[in-house]
Amino acid sequence: MSDASSEHYTIISADCHAGGSHAMYREYLDPAYRDDFDAWREKYKNPFRDLQDGGRVRNWDDDRRIGDLEQDGIVGEVVFPNTVPPFFPNFVLFARPPKPSEYEHRLAGIRAHNRWLADFCGRHAERRPGSARSS
């Protein structure tokens, strides 16, 4: 029989969400879409209150995320998308299907997120796998 005080549990959150800021996503876009992105970004209004103030940095700030996780006793996280990718009217799950004329730009936005996610997760690969968006 084992002594309960010697047991060690590793806790990994399987429901964390992250995403880049629009400035970050811009750098991950194919350069051919950056002018269109700048025009889209000028008109975009963030519909999510919790992503409008300083709280939104929790989506991409490594030090804050790891600090928050460790404070809760969590050593790793499985990351799902949380922010609005380029060329989307809102979060992917709530966005209306693209019109044929929007498909190319939406796909470019998803690819930018996935490139960002690969780098984000790669910085702490031992504790942060990600779930990419699909096209």
C-alpha positions in Angstrom: 0.0 0.0 0.0 1.4 3.4 -0.9 1.7 6.3 1.4 -0.7 9.1 0.2 1.9 11.8 1.0 4.3 10.2 -1.5 1.8 10.2 -4.4 2.4 12.6 -7.2 -0.2 13.8 -9.7 0.6 15.5 -12.9 -2.3 17.8 -13.9 -2.7 18.9 -17.5 -5.6 21.1 -18.6 -7.3 19.8 -21.7 -9.5 22.9 -22.2 -7.2 25.9 -22.6 -7.7 28.5 -25.3 -5.2 30.8 -27.0 -4.7 32.9 -30.1 -2.6 35.7 -31.4 -3.4 39.4 -31.5 -4.1 40.9 -34.9 -0.7 42.5 -34.9 0.8 39.0 -34.4 -1.4 37.4 -37.0 -0.3 40.0 -39.6 3.2 38.7 -39.4 2.0 35.2 -40.1 0.0 36.1 -43.1 1.3 35.4 -46.6 2.6 38.9 -47.6 0.1 38.9 -50.5 -2.7 39.4 -48.0 -1.2 42.0 -45.7 -2.7 45.1 -47.5 -6.1 43.5 -47.5 -5.6 42.6 -43.8 -4.8 46.2 -42.9 -8.0 47.4 -44.6 -10.0 44.6 -42.8 -8.4 45.5 -39.5 -9.3 49.1 -39.7 -13.0 48.2 -39.9 -13.0 45.3 -37.4 -14.7 45.8 -34.0 -14.0 43.2 -31.3 -17.4 41.7 -30.1 -16.0 40.0 -27.0 -15.8 42.1 -23.8 -13.3 39.7 -22.2 -10.9 40.3 -25.1 -11.1 44.1 -25.2 -9.0 45.1 -22.2 -5.8 44.0 -20.7 -7.3 40.5 -20.1 -6.9 39.6 -23.7 -3.1 39.2 -23.4 -3.7 36.0 -21.5 -4.3 34.5 -25.0 -0.7 34.9 -26.1 1.5 36.0 -23.1 3.7 33.0 -22.3 4.8 34.2 -18.9 1.3 35.0 -17.7 -0.1 31.8 -19.0 2.5 29.6 -17.4 2.4 31.6 -14.2 -1.4 31.2 -14.0 -1.2 27.5 -14.8 1.5 26.9 -12.2 -0.4 28.9 -9.6 -3.3 26.5 -10.2 -1.0 23.5 -9.9 -1.2 22.7 -13.7 1.9 21.7 -15.6 0.6 21.6 -19.1 -2.2 22.7 -21.4 -3.9 21.5 -24.6 -4.6 24.7 -26.6 -7.6 25.4 -28.7 -8.3 28.5 -30.7 -9.7 31.5 -28.9 -9.2 34.7 -30.9 -10.7 36.0 -34.1 -8.4 35.1 -37.1 -7.8 37.6 -39.9 -10.7 38.1 -42.3 -13.3 36.6 -40.0 -16.3 38.6 -38.7 -16.0 37.0 -35.3 -14.9 33.7 -33.7 -14.6 30.8 -36.1 -17.4 28.8 -34.4 -19.9 31.7 -34.6 -18.9 33.0 -38.0 -21.3 32.6 -40.9 -20.0 30.4 -43.7 -17.9 32.5 -46.2 -19.3 33.6 -49.4 -17.3 32.3 -52.4 -15.6 35.7 -52.7 -14.4 35.5 -49.0 -13.1 31.9 -49.0 -9.5 32.7 -50.1 -9.1 35.4 -47.4 -10.7 33.2 -44.7 -8.3 30.4 -45.6 -5.4 32.8 -45.4 -6.5 33.8 -41.9 -6.8 30.2 -40.7 -3.3 29.5 -42.1 -1.9 32.6 -40.3 -3.5 31.3 -37.0 -2.0 27.8 -37.5 1.5 29.2 -38.2 1.2 31.4 -35.1 0.0 28.4 -33.1 2.9 26.2 -34.2 5.4 28.9 -32.9 3.3 29.5 -29.7 3.2 25.8 -28.8 6.8 25.2 -30.0 8.2 27.7 -27.4 7.0 25.3 -24.7 6.5 22.1 -26.6 7.0 19.9 -23.5 3.9 21.4 -21.9 1.8 22.9 -24.7 0.3 20.9 -27.6 -2.2 22.8 -29.8 -5.2 22.0 -31.9 -5.0 23.8 -35.2 -8.0 25.2 -37.1 -9.0 23.4 -40.2 -10.0 24.8 -43.5 
